[in-house]
Amino acid sequence: MSEQTEKQQVQALLDRMADDASFADIQRAIAVLMWPKTGDGKLKPPERLSPDEVKKRLREWLKSEGDKK
């Protein structure tokens, strides 16, 4: 059997959710669905960045935002 497309995965997710699910509930469920998984299907722990890496990425992002003006 072939793997489901992303659209099919989201449709199946919505079918499993309560009819009164809020946008926040749906958004959270999709975020979990998108989270990287390990080989056995468990969620991978989040990547931890050093303070220096955070500063570097923030500088790059701010520069790219400034370039858009």
C-alpha positions in Angstrom: 0.0 0.0 0.0 1.3 3.4 -0.9 2.0 6.1 1.7 -0.7 8.8 2.1 -0.2 12.2 0.6 0.0 15.1 3.1 -3.5 16.2 2.0 -4.9 12.7 2.7 -3.1 12.7 6.1 -4.8 16.0 7.1 -8.2 14.8 5.8 -7.9 11.6 7.9 -6.9 13.7 10.9 -9.9 16.0 10.5 -12.2 12.9 10.2 -10.9 11.7 13.6 -11.4 15.0 15.4 -14.6 16.1 17.1 -17.1 18.1 15.1 -16.8 21.0 17.5 -12.9 21.2 17.2 -11.7 24.7 17.2 -9.2 26.2 14.8 -6.6 26.1 17.6 -7.3 22.3 18.1 -6.9 21.7 14.4 -3.8 23.7 14.1 -2.2 21.9 17.1 -3.1 18.5 15.7 -1.6 19.4 12.3 1.6 20.7 14.1 1.9 17.4 15.8 1.3 15.5 12.6 4.1 17.6 10.9 6.6 17.2 13.8 9.7 15.1 12.8 9.5 11.5 13.9 12.1 8.9 14.8 12.3 5.6 12.9 9.8 4.0 15.3 7.3 6.7 14.8 7.9 8.6 18.1 8.3 12.4 18.1 11.8 13.6 17.9 12.9 16.0 20.6 13.2 19.6 19.5 16.5 20.9 18.3 18.3 23.0 20.9 20.2 26.0 19.6 23.1 27.7 21.3 22.6 31.4 22.2 25.2 32.3 19.6 23.3 30.4 16.9 20.0 32.1 17.9 21.7 35.5 17.6 23.2 34.6 14.2 19.8 33.5 12.9 18.0 36.5 14.3 20.6 38.9 12.7 20.1 37.0 9.3 16.3 37.2 9.7 16.3 40.9 10.6 18.6 41.6 7.6 16.3 39.7 5.3 13.3 41.6 6.6 15.1 44.9 6.0 15.9 43.9 2.5 12.2 43.5 1.7 11.6 47.3 2.2 
